[in-house]
Amino acid sequence: MINLERSKNMDNNGPIGVIDSGIGGFTVLKALQDRLPNENYLYFGDSMRMPYGERENDELIMLANTIISDLESRGVKAIVLACNTLSSLIVELTAQVPLFSVIEAGVQETLNWRDRGLVGLIATTATVKNRGYEKELELWTKDVEYIAQGTHTLAKVINDGQSDLKILKHNIEEAVEPILLKGIKKGIVIEELLLGCTHFPIVSVTIRQMYPELELINPANGLVNQLNKYCTEFDFFNTQEPAGTTHILMTADYDIFERMVRELELNCDSLEMTELRLS
């Protein structure tokens, strides 16, 4: 989390912004709606440029700051980075409102499961390259270590739809098997797997069927806890009636967004295409 000081200009009734490169952040949005149903939400999914995990850091920082500025112009009171790739670059981002990192939340959820030993981590190649989870974990403990594996394709396969189960399972295997093998080489059986991309919980049922021995860790739970704690401490909950509206913006893939709103049973008051004006 950064920018935690509350500005006098920030409106309790403003929406909470949620950013992702596509539909992956819907898993975070769903958790927020379930736990904080009276809040208003404004979701921005930049599907036109996904997967973010294959882009260079300079471009990702520019994209994130542009989206943050856009959401701030729409009156958000806080922004949730529901993208692990962007969260790995949070210290490089510029915002006037509080930013909440899914990586920090993921580390906290990890430590709820294990206080020493090895934990598996699947994420995009950019998240693994930037060592976002490792850097955050080192701030809290030296007794837990991630065995990380980046995947170039899994988030894209999920975002585009999982109609071909064979392709989906192949991509999951490519992400998970190297982690289990690295654990075996260290003489340790990996028991937990952190889903280090918000797209991955969408297919958690399939992952559990393939690897029933693994406990799956979803950072969304920790993210909601952080936001709830912040709103409680600063008396920042929405007071407007009626409350609980959700507006979803996307830069591409309207049909995919529409389908996933239905499948995840999200509350959605409007779903619309928008442009991201890059300078």
Secondary structure by P-SEA (a helix, b strand, c coil): cccccccccccccbbbbbbcccccaaaaaaaaaaacccbbbbbbbcccccccccccaaaaaaaaaaaaaaaaaacccbbbcccaaaaaaccccccccbbbbaaaaaaaaaaacccbbbbbbbbcaaaaaaaaaaaaaaacccccccbbbbbccaaaaaaaccccaaaaaaaaaaacaaaaaaaaaacccccbbbccccccccaaaaaaaacccbbbbbaaaaaaaaaaaaaaaacccccccccbbbbbbbccaaaaaaaaaaaaccccccccccccccc
